[in-house]
Amino acid sequence: MNAKNGRWTLGLVAAIVAICIGAQLWNSPAAAGPPDVTGLPLTGPDDNDKSPKSKPDKKKVDDDEESGSKPKKIRWGKRRGESDAAYDKRFKRVLSKIKKDKKGDYNGGRFVGAKGETQLWTYMGHPFIVRTDIDKEFTADTAMYMEMLHREYGNAYKILLGVPADLREKIEVIVFADRATYMANGGSPGSGGFFHPAIHLMGDRGPHWKARRYRLQQFTDGIKDFAKWEKGTLKHEAAHMELQLRLGNTLFMNQIGFPIQPPRWFNEGHASVFEDWDFDKTSEENFALIPNRGRYAPVIRRVFGTDKWKDFDYVWTVDAQTWARDMTSFQGFLNYSQAWSLAGYMMGGGVKGRKDFRAIFDLSKRVGTDHQTTYHGDRTIAWEEKFPDEVKKSLDENWTAWVAENVSHDKVVPDEEYMCKRMGINPAVTDRLEQFEGDEAKAVREWVEAEDDRREKDPNRVEM
């Protein structure tokens, strides 16, 4: 696909709509992705995400390098209070442990690249086995970033749930350089990445492979400089991972269980919140910033109170087939936006919101999965039946009150004009969702293409 045309086509609808197009619920007939005999979700936001760019924290950049005398060195995943020397020693140790897979050793799987079978650079760490087809340095940067992400997300989930992650086994994280390789090795059409919570049922690794259950996989669309790689997808997928590590698994089907699944809107909504997580801020600071950043707030402020706003019952009961069908239209992104706002209330709504977050988590864990039906033969979702109407009514009221107060029509987020235009939305109209049409749409498309080119050529662009 031509890069510019691809950016616009996906940016206007599909790139935003495809936030998690690979994420089909269990046994969904529309499931996309690798030859998946499980029907489990493959979740992944758009690979062409153009979220607002953030600059590196000064604490993570060498002072001498800031002067411009040499390229900036960003210490990805530097711990709070850690000295540069301590970080560099830790990075060097990680780098020394990264090895190229040996030809003929298929315990970690076979991989197809542009020129046939290829071997990956692999870091056998804990809890992450990090693998890329780029180089040792990119692999090491990814490993350091994942360690930071897991640490910082852990702080957030401690506040939200107080439930630690179950890390009795390793998690495989794979980053390919290009989409074709990603697709050839299990990627989901239209997605920029996925997290799979039961990859052991695929049987594509050797019997002694350490990461038996979990796999997070992405691609960089040709980017081989870690600093230039947009990481919104990684943050989103890692949120699915962290939630699953706390939900755990059922004890049937096989010896290592089947993953417990929460409601789709809860899982995708909370992962969408994490797309804009700022690791230089505390969890509480990030919670407070939820309604004031990202690509979902501009949409919510334009649909709330209009006929495009779906009521709570729709969000609550939307099934896998409807969710998948909506992904072919702008309604798909509206679903994600409303899920983001609902999760945003529960994560950023103080004690009241976190109480509701914990209620959904506890109920999901107790019932087991959002598609388990009752024994009455009425196809009613079991965990839905166990959630009293008065509790749902209260959650609905709390949610809409939070949206009205925090995502009002007169507010804007950083880079809102650009994000709106990428979606084909008129940023000048805030009391309703107005999409560009005809010649106006063509002019906006050209504007977006030029702006994309400008941003990509910016030598100081850093994706945090």
C-alpha positions in Angstrom: 0.0 0.0 0.0 1.3 3.5 -0.8 2.4 5.0 2.5 0.5 8.3 2.1 -2.7 6.8 0.8 -2.4 4.1 3.5 -2.0 6.7 6.2 -5.1 8.6 5.0 -7.3 5.6 4.4 -6.6 4.2 7.8 -6.4 7.5 9.5 -9.8 8.6 8.3 -11.7 5.6 9.5 -9.9 2.2 9.6 -6.7 3.3 11.3 -8.7 4.5 14.2 -11.4 1.9 13.9 -8.8 -0.8 13.8 -7.6 -0.1 17.3 -8.2 -3.7 18.1 -9.6 -5.2 14.9 -7.8 -8.4 15.7 -9.4 -8.7 19.0 -12.3 -11.1 18.5 -14.1 -12.7 21.4 -14.0 -16.4 21.9 -15.4 -18.5 19.1 -16.3 -15.4 17.1 -17.0 -16.3 13.5 -15.3 -13.1 12.4 -12.1 -13.8 14.3 -9.0 -12.6 12.5 -5.4 -13.5 13.1 -3.2 -16.5 13.1 -4.5 -20.0 12.4 -6.3 -19.8 15.8 -8.0 -23.0 17.0 -8.8 -21.4 20.3 -11.0 -18.5 19.2 -9.3 -16.4 21.9 -8.9 -12.6 21.6 -6.0 -11.1 19.6 -6.1 -7.5 20.8 -4.3 -4.7 19.2 -4.6 -1.0 18.5 -3.9 0.7 15.2 -0.3 0.5 14.0 -0.6 3.9 12.4 -1.4 5.6 15.7 -0.5 9.3 15.5 -0.9 10.3 19.1 0.6 13.5 20.3 4.4 13.3 20.6 6.1 13.7 23.9 9.7 14.7 24.6 12.1 12.6 26.6 12.4 13.3 30.3 15.5 15.3 30.9 16.6 12.8 33.6 16.9 10.1 30.9 19.2 12.0 28.5 22.9 12.6 28.9 23.7 16.2 29.6 26.5 16.3 27.0 24.2 14.9 24.4 21.5 17.6 25.0 24.0 20.2 23.7 23.7 18.7 20.2 27.3 17.5 20.0 26.1 13.9 19.4 22.8 12.1 19.1 20.7 11.9 22.3 21.0 8.8 24.4 17.7 8.0 26.0 17.9 5.6 29.0 14.7 3.7 28.4 13.2 2.4 31.6 15.6 4.2 33.9 14.4 3.7 37.5 13.5 6.6 39.7 16.6 7.7 41.6 18.8 5.4 39.5 22.2 6.9 38.5 23.3 7.0 34.8 26.2 4.7 35.7 23.9 2.1 37.4 21.5 2.2 34.5 24.3 1.8 31.9 25.7 -1.2 33.9 22.2 -2.8 33.9 21.8 -2.1 30.2 25.2 -3.6 29.4 24.3 -6.7 31.3 21.0 -7.1 29.4 22.9 -6.5 26.1 25.4 -9.2 26.9 22.6 -11.8 27.3 21.0 -11.2 23.9 21.9 -13.9 21.4 20.9 -14.6 17.9 18.8 -17.7 17.6 20.8 -20.7 16.3 19.8 -22.1 13.0 18.0 -25.4 13.3 17.0 -24.7 16.9 13.2 -24.6 16.7 12.4 -24.7 20.4 11.4 -21.0 20.2 9.6 -21.5 16.9 10.2 -21.0 13.2 10.1 -17.5 11.7 9.6 -16.4 8.1 11.2 -13.2 6.9 11.4 -11.4 3.6 14.2 -13.7 2.5 12.9 -16.9 3.9 13.5 -18.4 7.3 15.0 -16.0 9.7 16.5 -16.0 13.3 15.6 -13.5 15.9 17.7 -11.7 18.5 16.5 -13.1 21.9 16.8 -11.9 25.5 15.8 -14.7 27.9 14.9 -12.4 30.8 12.3 -12.5 33.6 9.4 -12.1 33.3 9.9 -11.1 29.7 11.5 -13.1 26.9 12.1 -10.3 24.4 12.7 -11.0 20.7 13.2 -8.8 17.6 14.5 -9.3 14.1 16.1 -5.8 14.2 19.3 -5.8 16.2 20.7 -6.4 19.7 20.4 -2.7 20.8 16.7 -2.5 19.8 16.1 -5.8 21.6 17.8 -4.4 24.7 15.9 -1.2 24.6 12.6 -3.1 24.3 13.6 -5.3 27.3 14.3 -2.2 29.4 11.1 -0.5 28.3 9.0 -3.6 29.2 10.6 -3.8 32.6 9.7 -0.2 33.2 6.2 -0.6 31.8 5.5 -3.6 34.0 6.8 -1.8 37.1 4.8 1.4 36.5 1.6 -0.4 35.5 2.0 -2.5 38.6 1.8 0.7 40.7 -1.4 1.7 38.9 -3.0 -1.7 39.3 -2.0 -1.7 43.0 -4.1 1.5 43.4 -7.0 0.2 41.3 -7.1 -3.4 42.5 -4.5 -4.2 45.1 -4.1 -7.5 43.3 -0.5 -8.5 42.3 0.4 -10.0 38.9 0.8 -13.7 38.7 4.3 -14.2 37.2 5.0 -17.8 37.7 5.9 -18.1 34.0 7.5 -16.0 31.4 5.9 -13.7 28.8 7.1 -13.7 25.2 7.4 -10.2 23.6 8.1 -10.1 19.9 8.7 -7.0 17.7 9.2 -7.4 14.0 10.5 -4.6 11.7 7.8 -4.9 9.1 4.1 -5.7 8.7 4.7 -8.6 6.2 6.9 -10.5 8.6 4.4 -9.8 11.4 1.6 -11.2 9.2 3.7 -14.2 8.1 4.3 -15.1 11.8 0.8 -15.0 13.2 -0.2 -11.3 12.9 -3.8 -10.3 12.7 -5.0 -8.4 9.5 -5.5 -4.7 10.1 -4.0 -4.7 13.6 -0.7 -3.3 14.8 -0.2 -5.9 17.4 -1.8 -8.4 19.6 -1.7 -10.0 23.1 -2.7 -13.6 23.2 -3.4 -15.1 26.7 -3.4 -18.8 25.7 -0.8 -19.2 23.0 0.1 -22.7 24.3 -2.9 -24.0 22.5 -1.3 -23.0 19.2 1.5 -25.5 19.5 4.0 -23.5 17.6 6.8 -23.6 20.2 8.9 -26.5 21.5 7.9 -28.4 24.6 10.7 -26.8 26.7 9.9 -23.2 25.7 9.7 -21.0 28.8 6.8 -18.7 27.7 4.0 -21.2 27.5 0.9 -19.1 27.9 1.3 -15.4 27.0 2.6 -13.7 23.9 2.6 -10.0 22.9 3.5 -9.3 19.3 4.0 -6.2 17.2 5.8 -4.6 14.3 7.5 -1.2 13.8 6.5 -0.5 10.2 10.1 -0.3 9.1 11.3 1.8 12.0 14.6 0.5 13.5 15.4 3.4 15.8 13.7 2.7 19.1 13.3 6.4 19.8 11.2 6.9 16.6 8.9 3.9 17.2 5.4 4.9 18.3 4.6 3.0 21.5 0.9 3.5 22.0 0.2 0.0 20.7 2.7 -1.5 23.1 1.2 0.3 26.0 -2.3 -0.8 25.0 -1.4 -4.5 24.6 0.6 -4.5 27.8 -2.5 -3.3 29.6 -4.3 -6.4 28.4 -1.4 -8.4 29.6 -1.3 -6.9 33.0 -5.0 -7.3 33.5 -4.9 -11.0 32.4 -2.0 -11.6 34.8 -4.4 -10.5 37.6 -7.5 -12.2 36.4 -5.7 -15.5 36.0 -7.1 -18.7 34.5 -9.8 -21.3 35.0 -8.7 -24.8 36.0 -10.4 -26.8 33.2 -9.6 -27.8 29.7 -5.9 -28.5 30.4 -3.3 -28.5 33.0 -2.4 -24.8 32.7 -5.9 -23.5 32.5 -8.0 -21.3 30.2 -7.8 -17.5 30.6 -10.6 -15.7 32.5 -12.1 -13.0 30.3 -13.7 -9.8 31.5 -16.3 -7.8 29.4 -15.0 -6.5 26.1 -15.7 -2.9 26.9 -13.9 -3.2 30.3 -10.8 -4.8 28.8 -10.5 -2.6 25.7 -11.6 0.6 27.5 -9.0 0.3 30.3 -6.3 -0.6 27.7 -7.2 2.4 25.7 -6.6 4.6 28.8 -3.1 3.2 29.1 -2.2 4.2 25.5 -1.3 7.7 26.8 0.4 6.7 30.0 3.3 9.0 30.9 6.0 7.0 32.7 7.6 10.2 34.0 4.4 10.9 36.1 3.0 9.1 39.0 0.0 6.8 38.7 -2.2 9.4 40.4 -1.0 12.1 38.1 -1.8 9.9 35.1 -5.3 9.1 36.5 -6.0 12.8 36.8 -4.9 13.5 33.2 -7.1 10.8 31.6 -9.8 13.2 30.2 -7.2 15.8 29.1 -5.2 13.9 26.5 -5.4 11.3 23.7 -7.6 10.7 20.7 -10.7 9.5 22.4 -11.6 12.6 24.4 -12.1 14.7 21.2 -14.7 12.2 20.0 -16.5 11.8 23.3 -16.9 15.5 23.7 -18.6 15.6 20.3 -21.0 12.7 20.7 -22.0 13.0 24.4 -25.5 14.2 24.6 -26.2 13.5 20.9 -28.0 10.7 19.1 -24.6 9.1 18.4 -24.1 8.4 22.2 -25.0 4.8 23.0 -26.7 4.3 26.3 -25.1 2.2 29.1 -27.2 -0.9 28.2 -25.6 -1.0 24.7 -22.1 -0.8 26.1 -22.9 -3.3 28.7 -24.5 -6.0 26.5 -22.7 -5.5 23.1 -21.8 -9.0 21.9 -18.7 -10.2 20.0 -20.5 -10.2 16.6 -21.9 -6.7 16.9 -18.5 -5.4 18.1 -16.7 -7.1 15.2 -19.3 -5.9 12.7 -19.1 -2.3 14.0 -15.3 -2.3 13.3 -16.1 -1.9 9.5 -17.6 1.5 10.2 -17.0 4.6 12.3 -19.2 3.1 15.0 -16.3 0.8 15.8 -14.2 3.7 17.0 -17.2 5.2 18.8 -17.5 1.9 20.7 -13.9 2.2 21.8 -14.3 5.8 22.7 -17.2 5.1 24.9 -15.4 2.2 26.5 -12.4 4.5 27.1 -14.7 7.0 28.8 -16.3 4.4 31.0 -12.9 3.0 32.0 -11.6 6.5 32.3 -14.3 7.3 34.9 -13.5 4.1 36.8 -9.8 4.8 36.8 -9.9 8.6 37.2 -13.1 9.0 39.2 -11.5 8.7 42.6 -12.8 6.3 45.3 -16.2 6.0 43.6 -14.8 5.1 40.2 -12.2 2.6 41.6 -15.0 0.9 43.6 -16.8 0.3 40.3 -13.6 -0.8 38.6 -13.0 -3.4 41.4 -16.6 -4.5 41.2 -16.3 -5.4 37.5 -13.0 -7.1 38.0 -14.2 -9.2 41.0 -17.4 -10.2 39.1 -15.4 -11.2 36.0 -13.0 -13.3 38.1 -15.9 -14.9 40.0 -18.1 -15.8 37.0 -15.2 -16.7 34.8 -15.9 -15.2 31.4 -18.2 -12.7 29.9 -19.7 -15.2 27.4 -20.6 -18.0 29.9 -24.3 -18.3 29.6 -26.9 -19.2 32.2 -28.3 -22.7 32.7 -31.8 -21.4 31.8 -31.2 -21.8 28.1 -32.0 -18.1 27.5 -28.6 -17.2 26.2 -28.2 -14.5 28.9 -24.7 -13.8 29.9 -24.1 -15.3 33.4 -22.1 -12.5 34.9 -24.6 -10.0 33.6 -27.3 -11.8 35.5 -25.3 -11.5 38.7 -24.9 -7.8 38.4 -28.0 -6.2 40.0 -29.9 -3.6 38.0 -29.5 -1.0 40.8 -25.7 -1.4 40.7 -25.7 -0.9 36.9 -27.9 2.1 37.2 -25.6 3.7 39.8 -22.5 2.9 37.6 -24.3 4.5 34.6 -25.1 7.7 36.5 -21.6 7.9 37.9 -20.1 7.5 34.4 -22.2 10.1 32.6 -21.7 12.6 35.4 -18.0 12.1 35.1 -18.1 12.6 31.3 -20.3 15.7 31.6 -17.9 17.3 34.1 -14.5 16.2 32.6 -15.0 15.9 28.9 -17.1 18.9 28.2 -17.7 20.6 24.8 -15.5 23.6 25.7 -12.4 21.6 26.5 -9.6 20.6 24.2 -6.6 18.2 24.4 -3.1 18.6 23.0 -3.0 18.1 19.3 -6.8 17.9 19.0 -6.9 19.5 15.6 -4.6 17.0 14.1 -6.3 14.0 15.6 -9.7 15.2 14.5 -8.6 15.8 11.0 -7.0 12.4 10.8 -10.4 10.9 11.6 -12.1 13.2 9.1 -13.8 15.1 11.9 -14.3 18.9 11.8 -12.4 20.2 14.9 -14.2 23.5 14.7 -17.5 21.9 15.6 -17.6 20.7 19.2 -21.3 20.2 20.0 -21.7 17.3 17.5 -19.7 15.0 15.4 -19.4 16.6 12.0 -17.3 14.7 9.4 -15.7 16.4 6.3 -17.2 15.5 2.9 -16.4 16.1 -0.8 -13.8 18.7 -1.7 -13.4 19.7 1.9 -12.5 16.1 2.8 -9.9 16.0 0.0 -8.3 19.2 1.3 -8.1 17.9 4.8 -6.6 14.6 3.5 -3.9 16.6 1.8 -3.3 18.6 5.0 -2.9 15.4 7.1 -0.5 13.9 4.6 1.7 17.0 4.6 1.6 17.1 8.4 2.5 13.4 8.6 5.5 13.9 6.4 6.6 16.9 8.5 6.4 15.0 11.7 8.2 11.9 10.3 11.1 14.1 9.1 11.5 15.9 12.4 15.0 14.9 13.6 14.1 15.7 17.2 10.9 13.5 17.2 11.0 11.1 20.1 8.2 8.6 20.8 7.9 7.9 24.6 
